[in-house]
Amino acid sequence: MNGLILACQFIPLLGFLLVFLSPKNERLISTISAWITHLTGLSILILLTLWASQGFHSVEYEWFTLYKTEDYHFPILFFLDRVGAVYLLCVWIIFSIIVKYCRYYLHREAGYKRFFLNIFGFLFGLNLIILSGSIDMLFAGWEIVGISSFLLIAFYRHRVQPIRNALRAYTIYRFCDIGLLLGTWMSHMLFHESPHFSQLTSLSEGNILASLGYGELSLLTCLIIIAASGKSAQFPFCFWLPRAMEGPTPSSAIFYGALSVHLGVFLLLRTDPIWSYHYVTRAIIFVIGLLTVFIASISEKTQSNIKGQIAYSSITQVGFMFIELSLGLDTLVLFHFMGNAFLRCYQLLVSPSIITHLLRVEGAADTDFYIEKTSMNQFLPLSIRNQLPEVLQNTLYVFSLQEGGLEFLVRNLLWTPFKRIGSWINALNLWWLAIIILTTVGTCVFLSNGTYIDTKYLAIPTSLAMIFASSSAFSQKHSPFKVWNAILLSYALSGVAVLLINPHIGSDVLMFFSGIFPAWLLGVIVLRKLLKNHCFNDAPFAFRAMAETQPKLSLLLFLSFLGIVGFPITPAFLGEDLLLAHASSKHLWFALPITIAFVVNGIAAARVYLRLCMGRPNEIYTVTD
């Protein structure tokens, strides 16, 4: 069974590598995709059959230990139970349908190879989430799924709107990372290691959770809820999912209709013993689900396109799942998930055929053509909305069109402050900025050497400087080099701040920089080659379509982007976890600014990649945010 778990996990990765190494031959890519899908499905079926024959008992398998110190342990750990089995079965069925569909639907599409690369990367990350045995492993899969979504939303990279929406969705994903990063840190702090999901039930049964304290568990629960709400487009993040439908219809079906949108539900199911311990946290999840149902259901009525309507319908059903989870109806949630996933996948896949059919009918009618909706209103003519005063009806309609103003609220609460701080920093004269930095550093060194102040207190101004550097990168619009350098400065300051708190962890800080610095250096070299003939005075951050004009350099820039955001392909991924663990070992508050800096840096790097590599060749679209 252990070998089958590894096969389910790594066969999609094999498919990704084969498609990547293959030439742009549509028939070859189609054949590889079909065989990889069959092998993955066979592995999943055999695994679930053996698991069922053993009495449906949970299975845990530790492959090896990736990194271990005296107080830190990162095992490559897999876990299968009834929740994972249901998700794994649905993933195989829906993914098989999507691959079969896409082999013909994307015929002669310019991005045929790119699409299959993305969905095999998505499948690898999704299986990693489902089979993960710890929150560290789950976070690795979470990042892979997020990057795959980011690329597929921007699949039609010649148009500006998909690129903008990809960045908008990625900002929400990165904000969700705050919840998972801090949740990972809190799990290390509370349980003294990365807790296995198989141990959570025993923790609740042994009254260990009760001994941890209400405050600690409430904070951990809030972090989990933030991650789950953002990933599943629940209140107040309902607005990003319809915009993510800019990608191809099959990717919309597999990501935002069927599978990816339910990962927040999966996270809550996995961590059920933690958040279900108190009625207050159950009530929070109930309220989030209820508000989502209200906003998404009325917003769906005002959508002018079929994919937007399906997106809001899916959000509404996930909101009901949150309500069911808060009431302890876990089994019902699994059945609800399967029904909603299959239905939304079907609706999205047939939506192009429905639109084409209606256009043909309209053309054949040779006159004005109107689609008359039939609904239960013909049996219940007095709906609640129709009984409201006209002013309230109009207000409700405008409220629905604006999606409750949630996007405006989230943008002004989360991102506008960083833009304002960054704009102020970028507007400073470089000489004055250098004088301020040198004066601050000199004062800190003098105070620490003269023992006038403990070095741990120097971490406070260092962490503030780290936030300022991240904000500078976030709001920079005139030079990609300044963005890349500001990101490196932010990471350097985070390492210095952690060393000031705990001077004995230099090796862990070096491991973090062993992933960050090469990625930064690669990015600087690639940017110089890409932009040696470009000037940023007139069009500071324009879409330059270098993914088509300079594909090899664009690929290297993408790898640099992955490395500098701590994607799980470099030691920086482990280093982030270690920095958070060390930073919070003596001062709990210090984990928050480091996490915020990591998240903001990722968004700034993603903006550089999108605006340089996406767009239409020979055309420049100037973007102002």
C-alpha positions as CSV (number, residue, x, y, z in Angstrom):
1,M,0.0,0.0,0.0
2,N,2.9,2.4,0.7
3,G,4.1,2.0,-2.9
4,L,0.6,2.8,-4.2
5,I,0.5,6.0,-2.1
6,L,3.8,7.0,-3.7
7,A,2.5,6.1,-7.1
8,C,-0.6,8.2,-6.7
9,Q,1.6,11.1,-5.7
10,F,4.4,10.9,-8.2
11,I,2.8,9.6,-11.4
12,P,1.3,13.1,-12.1
13,L,4.8,14.5,-11.5
14,L,6.1,12.1,-14.1
15,G,3.4,13.3,-16.5
16,F,4.5,16.9,-15.9
17,L,8.2,16.0,-16.7
18,L,7.3,14.0,-19.8
19,V,5.1,16.8,-21.2
20,F,7.8,19.4,-20.4
21,L,10.5,17.4,-22.2
22,S,8.4,16.6,-25.2
23,P,8.4,18.7,-28.3
24,K,5.3,20.8,-29.2
25,N,3.6,17.8,-30.8
26,E,-0.1,17.8,-30.1
27,R,-0.6,14.1,-30.7
28,L,2.4,13.1,-28.5
29,I,1.3,15.3,-25.6
30,S,-2.2,13.9,-25.9
31,T,-1.0,10.4,-25.8
32,I,1.3,11.1,-22.8
33,S,-1.6,12.7,-21.0
34,A,-4.0,9.8,-21.6
35,W,-1.5,7.2,-20.4
36,I,-0.5,9.2,-17.3
37,T,-4.2,9.6,-16.5
38,H,-4.9,5.9,-16.8
39,L,-1.9,5.0,-14.6
40,T,-2.9,7.5,-12.0
41,G,-6.5,6.2,-12.0
42,L,-5.3,2.6,-11.8
43,S,-3.1,3.4,-8.8
44,I,-5.9,5.2,-7.0
45,L,-8.4,2.4,-7.6
46,I,-6.1,-0.3,-6.4
47,L,-5.1,1.8,-3.4
48,L,-8.7,2.5,-2.4
49,T,-9.6,-1.2,-2.9
50,L,-6.8,-2.3,-0.6
51,W,-7.7,0.4,1.9
52,A,-11.4,-0.7,1.9
53,S,-10.4,-4.4,2.3
54,Q,-8.5,-3.6,5.4
55,G,-11.6,-2.2,7.1
56,F,-11.4,1.5,6.1
57,H,-8.8,2.1,8.8
58,S,-6.6,5.2,8.6
59,V,-3.2,4.6,7.0
60,E,0.0,6.6,7.8
61,Y,3.3,6.2,6.0
62,E,6.5,8.1,6.7
63,W,8.7,7.9,3.7
64,F,11.8,9.7,5.1
65,T,12.8,12.7,7.1
66,L,13.7,15.7,5.0
67,Y,15.2,17.8,7.7
68,K,15.7,17.3,11.4
69,T,17.3,19.3,14.3
70,E,16.9,19.1,18.0
71,D,13.7,21.0,18.0
72,Y,12.5,20.7,14.4
73,H,11.3,17.8,12.4
74,F,10.0,17.8,8.8
75,P,9.0,14.3,7.7
76,I,7.7,13.3,4.3
77,L,4.6,11.9,5.7
78,F,1.4,10.6,3.9
79,F,-2.0,9.9,5.4
80,L,-5.1,8.3,4.1
81,D,-8.5,8.2,5.8
82,R,-12.2,8.4,4.7
83,V,-11.9,12.1,3.9
84,G,-8.8,11.7,1.8
85,A,-10.4,8.6,0.1
86,V,-13.5,10.6,-1.0
87,Y,-11.4,13.5,-2.3
88,L,-8.9,11.2,-4.0
89,L,-11.7,9.3,-5.8
90,C,-13.4,12.5,-7.0
91,V,-10.1,13.9,-8.2
92,W,-9.4,10.9,-10.3
93,I,-12.9,10.8,-11.9
94,I,-13.0,14.6,-12.6
95,F,-9.4,14.8,-13.8
96,S,-9.9,11.9,-16.2
97,I,-13.0,13.6,-17.7
98,I,-11.1,16.9,-18.0
99,V,-8.1,15.3,-19.8
100,K,-10.3,13.4,-22.2
101,Y,-12.2,16.6,-22.9
102,C,-9.2,18.8,-23.3
103,R,-7.4,16.5,-25.7
104,Y,-10.0,17.6,-28.3
105,Y,-11.3,20.9,-26.9
106,L,-7.9,22.5,-27.1
107,H,-7.1,21.2,-30.6
108,R,-4.7,23.6,-32.4
109,E,-4.6,25.9,-29.3
110,A,-1.3,27.7,-29.2
111,G,-0.9,26.9,-25.5
112,Y,-1.8,23.2,-25.8
113,K,1.5,22.0,-24.1
114,R,1.4,24.8,-21.5
115,F,-2.1,23.8,-20.5
116,F,-1.2,20.2,-19.8
117,L,1.9,21.2,-17.9
118,N,-0.3,23.3,-15.6
119,I,-3.0,20.7,-15.0
120,F,-0.4,18.0,-14.3
121,G,1.3,20.3,-11.8
122,F,-2.1,21.0,-10.3
123,L,-2.8,17.3,-10.0
124,F,0.5,16.7,-8.2
125,G,-0.2,19.5,-5.8
126,L,-3.7,18.4,-5.2
127,N,-2.8,14.8,-4.4
128,L,-0.1,16.2,-2.1
129,I,-2.7,18.1,-0.2
130,I,-5.1,15.1,0.0
131,L,-2.4,12.6,1.0
132,S,-0.4,14.9,3.3
133,G,0.2,13.6,6.8
134,S,1.1,17.0,8.4
135,I,0.3,20.7,8.0
136,D,3.8,21.2,6.6
137,M,3.2,18.8,3.7
138,L,-0.2,20.3,3.2
139,F,1.3,23.8,2.9
140,A,3.7,22.5,0.2
141,G,0.8,21.2,-1.9
142,W,-1.2,24.4,-1.2
143,E,1.6,26.4,-2.8
144,I,1.7,24.2,-5.9
145,V,-2.0,24.4,-6.4
146,G,-1.9,28.2,-6.0
147,I,0.8,28.6,-8.7
148,S,-1.0,26.3,-11.1
149,S,-4.2,28.4,-10.6
150,F,-2.3,31.6,-11.1
151,L,-0.9,30.4,-14.5
152,L,-4.2,29.0,-15.8
153,I,-6.1,32.1,-15.0
154,A,-3.6,34.0,-17.1
155,F,-3.6,31.3,-19.8
156,Y,-4.9,33.7,-22.4
157,R,-2.0,36.0,-21.9
158,H,-2.6,38.2,-24.9
159,R,-5.5,39.9,-23.1
160,V,-5.1,42.3,-20.2
161,Q,-8.1,41.2,-18.1
162,P,-7.0,37.6,-17.5
163,I,-3.6,38.8,-16.4
164,R,-5.1,41.3,-14.0
165,N,-7.5,38.7,-12.6
166,A,-4.6,36.2,-12.2
167,L,-2.8,38.7,-10.0
168,R,-6.0,39.5,-8.1
169,A,-6.5,35.8,-7.3
170,Y,-2.9,35.3,-6.4
171,T,-3.0,38.1,-3.9
172,I,-5.9,36.3,-2.1
173,Y,-3.9,33.0,-2.3
174,R,-0.9,34.8,-0.7
175,F,-3.0,36.3,2.0
176,C,-4.3,32.7,2.8
177,D,-0.6,31.8,3.2
178,I,-0.6,34.0,6.3
179,G,-3.1,31.7,7.9
180,L,-1.2,28.5,6.9
181,L,2.3,29.8,7.6
182,L,1.2,31.1,11.1
183,G,-0.9,27.9,11.6
184,T,2.2,25.8,10.9
185,W,4.2,27.9,13.3
186,M,1.5,27.6,16.0
187,S,1.3,23.8,15.5
188,H,5.1,23.6,16.2
189,M,4.7,25.8,19.2
190,L,1.7,24.1,20.8
191,F,2.5,20.5,20.0
192,H,6.4,20.8,20.0
193,E,6.6,19.3,16.5
194,S,4.6,19.3,13.3
195,P,1.6,17.3,14.4
196,H,0.5,14.4,12.3
197,F,-3.1,14.5,11.2
198,S,-3.5,11.0,12.5
199,Q,-2.7,12.4,16.0
200,L,-5.3,15.1,16.1
201,T,-8.1,12.8,17.1
202,S,-6.1,11.3,19.9
203,L,-5.2,14.8,21.1
204,S,-8.8,15.6,21.6
205,E,-9.6,12.3,23.2
206,G,-6.8,12.6,25.7
207,N,-7.9,16.1,26.8
208,I,-4.5,17.4,25.6
209,L,-6.3,20.2,23.7
210,A,-8.0,21.3,26.9
211,S,-4.7,21.8,28.6
212,L,-3.4,24.1,25.8
213,G,-5.7,27.0,26.7
214,Y,-8.6,28.7,25.0
215,G,-6.5,31.6,23.7
216,E,-3.9,29.5,21.8
217,L,-6.5,27.2,20.2
218,S,-8.7,30.2,19.3
219,L,-5.8,31.9,17.5
220,L,-4.9,28.7,15.7
221,T,-8.5,28.2,14.7
222,C,-8.7,31.8,13.3
223,L,-5.6,31.2,11.2
224,I,-7.1,28.0,9.8
225,I,-10.4,29.7,9.0
226,I,-8.6,32.5,7.2
227,A,-6.8,30.0,5.0
228,A,-10.0,28.0,4.4
229,S,-12.2,31.0,3.6
230,G,-9.7,32.5,1.2
231,K,-9.1,29.3,-0.7
232,S,-12.8,28.5,-1.0
233,A,-13.9,32.1,-1.8
234,Q,-15.9,32.5,1.4
235,F,-16.8,35.7,3.1
236,P,-15.2,38.2,2.8
237,F,-13.2,36.8,-0.2
238,C,-16.2,35.9,-2.4
239,F,-15.3,38.3,-5.2
240,W,-12.2,36.6,-6.7
241,L,-13.7,33.3,-7.9
242,P,-15.8,34.6,-10.8
243,R,-12.8,36.6,-12.0
244,A,-10.8,33.4,-12.0
245,M,-13.1,32.1,-14.7
246,E,-11.0,34.0,-17.3
247,G,-9.0,30.8,-18.0
248,P,-10.0,28.0,-20.4
249,T,-13.4,26.3,-19.6
250,P,-11.8,23.0,-18.6
251,S,-9.5,24.7,-16.1
252,S,-12.5,26.5,-14.7
253,A,-14.3,23.2,-14.3
254,I,-11.4,21.4,-12.6
255,F,-10.3,24.3,-10.4
256,Y,-13.1,26.6,-9.5
257,G,-16.1,24.5,-10.1
258,A,-15.1,21.1,-8.8
259,L,-11.9,20.7,-6.9
260,S,-9.8,23.7,-5.9
261,V,-12.8,25.6,-4.5
262,H,-13.4,22.8,-2.0
263,L,-9.9,22.7,-0.6
264,G,-11.0,25.1,2.2
265,V,-13.6,22.5,3.2
266,F,-10.9,19.8,3.1
267,L,-8.7,21.9,5.4
268,L,-11.5,22.3,7.9
269,L,-12.2,18.5,7.7
270,R,-8.6,17.7,8.3
271,T,-8.3,20.0,11.3
272,D,-11.7,19.3,12.7
273,P,-10.5,18.3,16.2
274,I,-8.8,21.7,16.7
275,W,-11.5,24.2,15.6
276,S,-14.6,22.1,16.7
277,Y,-13.4,22.1,20.3
278,H,-15.2,25.4,21.1
279,Y,-18.7,26.6,20.3
280,V,-17.5,30.1,19.5
281,T,-15.3,28.9,16.7
282,R,-18.2,26.8,15.3
283,A,-20.3,29.9,15.4
284,I,-17.7,31.8,13.5
285,I,-17.7,29.2,10.7
286,F,-21.5,29.2,10.7
287,V,-21.7,33.0,10.3
288,I,-19.1,32.9,7.5
289,G,-21.0,30.3,5.6
290,L,-24.3,32.1,6.2
291,L,-23.0,35.5,5.0
292,T,-21.5,33.8,1.9
293,V,-24.7,32.1,1.0
294,F,-26.6,35.4,1.2
295,I,-24.1,37.5,-0.8
296,A,-23.2,34.8,-3.4
297,S,-26.8,33.8,-4.0
298,I,-28.0,37.4,-4.8
299,S,-24.8,38.2,-6.7
300,E,-25.4,35.2,-8.9
301,K,-28.7,36.7,-10.1
302,T,-27.0,39.8,-11.6
303,Q,-24.2,37.9,-13.5
304,S,-24.3,38.5,-17.3
305,N,-22.3,35.4,-18.2
306,I,-22.9,31.7,-17.6
307,K,-19.5,31.0,-16.0
308,G,-20.0,33.8,-13.5
309,Q,-23.4,32.4,-12.5
310,I,-21.9,28.9,-12.0
311,A,-19.0,30.4,-10.0
312,Y,-21.4,32.1,-7.6
313,S,-23.6,29.0,-7.4
314,S,-20.5,27.0,-6.4
315,I,-19.5,29.5,-3.8
316,T,-23.1,29.3,-2.4
317,Q,-22.9,25.6,-2.0
318,V,-19.5,25.7,-0.3
319,G,-21.1,28.2,2.1
320,F,-23.7,25.6,2.9
321,M,-20.8,23.2,3.5
322,F,-19.3,25.6,6.0
323,I,-22.7,25.7,7.8
324,E,-22.8,21.9,7.8
325,L,-19.3,21.6,9.2
326,S,-20.1,24.0,12.0
327,L,-23.1,21.8,12.9
328,G,-20.8,18.7,13.0
329,L,-22.3,17.0,9.9
330,D,-19.0,15.8,8.4
331,T,-20.5,12.9,6.5
332,L,-23.1,15.0,4.9
333,V,-20.4,17.5,3.9
334,L,-18.6,14.7,2.0
335,F,-21.7,13.7,0.1
336,H,-22.4,17.4,-0.6
337,F,-18.9,17.9,-1.9
338,M,-19.2,15.0,-4.4
339,G,-22.6,16.2,-5.7
340,N,-21.5,19.8,-6.1
341,A,-18.2,18.9,-7.7
342,F,-19.7,16.7,-10.3
343,L,-22.6,19.1,-11.0
344,R,-20.4,22.2,-11.5
345,C,-17.9,20.3,-13.6
346,Y,-20.7,19.1,-15.9
347,Q,-22.2,22.6,-16.1
348,L,-19.0,24.3,-17.0
349,L,-18.0,21.7,-19.6
350,V,-21.4,21.9,-21.4
351,S,-21.6,25.7,-21.1
352,P,-19.8,26.4,-24.5
353,S,-22.1,24.0,-26.2
354,I,-25.2,25.7,-24.8
355,I,-24.0,29.1,-25.9
356,T,-23.2,27.8,-29.3
357,H,-26.6,26.2,-29.6
358,L,-28.4,29.4,-28.6
359,L,-26.4,31.4,-31.1
360,R,-27.3,29.0,-33.9
361,V,-31.0,29.2,-32.9
362,E,-30.8,33.0,-32.9
363,G,-29.2,32.9,-36.3
364,A,-31.8,30.6,-37.7
365,A,-34.7,32.6,-36.3
366,D,-33.7,35.6,-38.4
367,T,-35.4,38.0,-35.9
368,D,-34.9,39.3,-32.4
369,F,-34.3,36.4,-30.0
370,Y,-35.0,36.4,-26.3
371,I,-34.5,33.7,-23.8
372,E,-37.4,33.6,-21.4
373,K,-36.6,32.2,-18.0
374,T,-38.9,29.7,-16.5
375,S,-38.7,29.1,-12.8
376,M,-40.7,28.5,-9.7
377,N,-41.9,32.1,-9.9
378,Q,-44.7,30.9,-12.2
379,F,-46.0,28.9,-9.3
380,L,-44.9,31.4,-6.6
381,P,-45.4,34.8,-8.2
382,L,-45.1,36.7,-5.0
383,S,-41.4,36.4,-4.3
384,I,-39.7,38.1,-1.3
385,R,-37.9,40.5,-3.6
386,N,-41.0,41.6,-5.5
387,Q,-42.7,42.5,-2.2
388,L,-40.0,44.9,-1.2
389,P,-40.4,48.7,-1.9
390,E,-38.9,49.7,-5.3
391,V,-36.1,51.7,-3.6
392,L,-35.0,48.6,-1.6
393,Q,-35.2,46.5,-4.8
394,N,-32.9,48.8,-6.6
395,T,-30.6,49.0,-3.6
396,L,-30.4,45.3,-3.5
397,Y,-29.7,45.1,-7.2
398,V,-26.8,47.6,-6.9
399,F,-25.5,45.8,-3.8
400,S,-25.5,42.5,-5.9
401,L,-23.7,44.1,-8.8
402,Q,-21.0,45.4,-6.5
403,E,-20.8,42.0,-4.7
404,G,-21.4,43.7,-1.4
405,G,-18.4,46.0,-1.9
406,L,-16.2,43.2,-0.5
407,E,-13.4,43.7,-3.1
408,F,-13.2,47.4,-2.2
409,L,-13.2,46.6,1.5
410,V,-10.5,43.9,1.3
411,R,-8.3,46.0,-1.0
412,N,-8.4,49.0,1.3
413,L,-7.9,47.1,4.5
414,L,-5.1,44.7,3.3
415,W,-3.2,46.3,0.4
416,T,-3.7,50.0,0.3
417,P,-1.7,50.6,3.5
418,F,1.3,48.8,2.0
419,K,1.0,50.8,-1.2
420,R,0.9,54.1,0.7
421,I,3.9,53.2,2.9
422,G,5.8,52.0,-0.2
423,S,5.0,55.1,-2.2
424,W,6.4,57.2,0.7
425,I,9.5,55.2,0.9
426,N,10.1,55.3,-2.9
427,A,9.6,59.0,-2.9
428,L,12.4,59.6,-0.5
429,N,15.7,61.0,-1.8
430,L,18.2,58.1,-1.9
431,W,20.8,60.2,0.0
432,W,18.4,60.9,2.8
433,L,17.3,57.3,2.9
434,A,21.0,56.1,3.1
435,I,21.7,58.6,5.9
436,I,18.6,57.3,7.9
437,I,19.6,53.6,7.4
438,L,23.2,54.2,8.4
439,T,22.3,56.3,11.4
440,T,19.8,53.6,12.6
441,V,22.3,50.8,12.1
442,G,25.1,52.7,13.8
443,T,22.9,53.5,16.7
444,C,21.9,49.9,17.1
445,V,25.4,48.6,17.0
446,F,26.6,51.2,19.5
447,L,23.7,50.4,21.9
448,S,24.3,46.6,21.6
449,N,28.1,46.8,22.0
450,G,27.8,49.2,25.0
451,T,25.2,46.8,26.5
452,Y,22.8,49.7,26.9
453,I,20.1,47.6,25.4
454,D,19.4,43.9,24.8
455,T,19.9,42.8,21.2
456,K,16.4,41.3,21.1
457,Y,14.9,44.8,21.3
458,L,16.8,45.8,18.2
459,A,14.7,43.3,16.3
460,I,11.8,45.7,16.5
461,P,13.3,48.5,14.3
462,T,14.8,45.8,12.1
463,S,11.3,44.2,11.6
464,L,9.9,47.6,10.8
465,A,12.6,48.2,8.2
466,M,11.7,44.7,6.8
467,I,8.1,45.8,6.3
468,F,9.2,49.1,4.7
469,A,11.3,47.2,2.2
470,S,8.5,44.8,1.3
471,S,6.1,47.8,0.9
472,S,8.6,49.5,-1.3
473,A,8.7,46.5,-3.6
474,F,4.9,46.2,-3.5
475,S,4.4,49.8,-4.7
476,Q,7.3,50.1,-7.1
477,K,6.2,50.8,-10.7
478,H,9.3,52.1,-12.4
479,S,12.0,49.4,-12.2
480,P,11.9,45.6,-11.9
481,F,15.4,45.7,-10.5
482,K,14.3,47.9,-7.6
483,V,11.5,45.4,-6.9
484,W,13.9,42.4,-6.9
485,N,16.5,44.3,-4.7
486,A,13.9,45.5,-2.3
487,I,12.6,41.9,-1.9
488,L,16.2,40.7,-1.2
489,L,16.7,43.5,1.4
490,S,13.4,42.5,3.1
491,Y,14.6,38.9,3.4
492,A,18.0,40.0,4.6
493,L,16.4,42.1,7.3
494,S,14.2,39.2,8.4
495,G,17.2,37.0,8.8
496,V,19.0,39.7,10.8
497,A,16.0,40.3,13.0
498,V,15.7,36.6,13.8
499,L,19.5,36.4,14.6
500,L,19.1,39.3,17.0
501,I,16.4,37.4,18.9
502,N,18.2,34.0,18.7
503,P,21.9,34.3,17.8
504,H,22.5,30.6,17.8
505,I,20.6,29.7,14.7
506,G,23.0,31.0,12.0
507,S,22.9,27.6,10.1
508,D,19.2,27.8,9.7
509,V,19.3,31.4,8.4
510,L,22.1,30.3,6.0
511,M,19.9,27.5,4.7
512,F,17.1,30.1,4.1
513,F,19.4,32.3,2.1
514,S,20.8,29.3,0.2
515,G,17.5,29.3,-1.6
516,I,16.7,33.0,-1.7
517,F,20.1,34.5,-2.8
518,P,20.6,32.2,-5.9
519,A,17.0,32.9,-7.0
520,W,17.6,36.7,-6.6
521,L,20.8,36.5,-8.5
522,L,19.3,34.5,-11.3
523,G,16.4,37.0,-11.5
524,V,18.8,40.0,-11.8
525,I,20.8,38.3,-14.5
526,V,17.7,37.4,-16.5
527,L,16.2,40.9,-16.0
528,R,19.4,42.5,-17.4
529,K,19.2,40.3,-20.5
530,L,15.5,40.8,-21.0
531,L,15.5,44.6,-20.5
532,K,18.9,45.7,-22.0
533,N,17.1,47.4,-24.8
534,H,14.0,48.6,-22.9
535,C,13.4,51.9,-21.1
536,F,10.9,52.4,-18.3
537,N,10.4,56.1,-18.4
538,D,7.4,56.2,-20.7
539,A,5.8,52.8,-19.9
540,P,7.0,51.9,-16.4
541,F,5.3,48.5,-16.0
542,A,3.8,47.5,-19.3
543,F,2.9,44.0,-20.6
544,R,5.8,43.1,-22.8
545,A,4.9,39.6,-23.9
546,M,8.4,38.2,-23.4
547,A,7.1,34.7,-22.8
548,E,6.7,34.7,-26.6
549,T,9.5,36.9,-27.7
550,Q,12.1,35.5,-25.2
551,P,10.6,32.1,-24.0
552,K,13.8,30.7,-22.5
553,L,14.7,33.8,-20.5
554,S,11.0,34.1,-19.4
555,L,11.2,30.5,-18.1
556,L,14.3,31.3,-16.1
557,L,12.6,34.4,-14.7
558,F,9.7,32.2,-13.7
559,L,12.0,29.8,-11.9
560,S,13.6,32.8,-10.2
561,F,10.2,34.0,-9.1
562,L,9.4,30.6,-7.6
563,G,12.6,30.6,-5.7
564,I,12.3,34.1,-4.3
565,V,8.8,33.4,-3.0
566,G,9.9,30.3,-1.2
567,F,8.2,27.8,-3.5
568,P,8.9,24.2,-2.4
569,I,11.7,23.6,-4.9
570,T,14.5,25.3,-2.9
571,P,15.7,25.3,0.7
572,A,13.9,28.6,1.2
573,F,10.7,26.7,1.7
574,L,12.1,25.0,4.8
575,G,13.9,28.2,5.8
576,E,10.6,30.1,6.0
577,D,9.3,27.6,8.5
578,L,12.5,27.6,10.5
579,L,12.6,31.4,10.6
580,L,9.1,31.6,11.9
581,A,9.8,28.9,14.5
582,H,12.9,30.6,15.8
583,A,11.4,34.1,15.7
584,S,8.4,33.1,17.8
585,S,10.3,30.8,20.2
586,K,10.9,33.7,22.6
587,H,8.6,36.4,21.3
588,L,5.3,35.3,19.8
589,W,4.5,38.6,18.2
590,F,7.5,38.5,15.9
591,A,6.0,35.8,13.6
592,L,3.4,38.2,12.2
593,P,5.7,40.8,10.6
594,I,7.9,38.1,9.1
595,T,4.9,36.4,7.6
596,I,3.5,39.6,6.2
597,A,6.8,40.5,4.6
598,F,6.9,37.0,2.9
599,V,3.4,37.4,1.6
600,V,3.9,41.0,0.3
601,N,7.2,40.0,-1.4
602,G,5.5,37.2,-3.2
603,I,2.8,39.5,-4.7
604,A,5.5,42.0,-5.7
605,A,7.5,39.3,-7.5
606,A,4.4,38.0,-9.2
607,R,3.6,41.4,-10.6
608,V,7.0,41.7,-12.2
609,Y,6.7,38.4,-13.8
610,L,3.2,39.0,-15.2
611,R,3.9,42.4,-16.6
612,L,7.2,41.5,-18.3
613,C,6.3,38.1,-19.7
614,M,2.5,38.4,-20.5
615,G,0.8,40.5,-23.1
616,R,0.6,40.6,-26.9
617,P,3.8,41.0,-28.9
618,N,4.4,44.4,-30.5
619,E,1.8,46.0,-28.3
620,I,2.3,47.8,-25.0
621,Y,-0.5,48.1,-22.4
622,T,0.4,50.5,-19.6
623,V,-1.1,49.4,-16.3
624,T,-1.8,51.6,-13.4
625,D,-3.0,50.1,-10.1
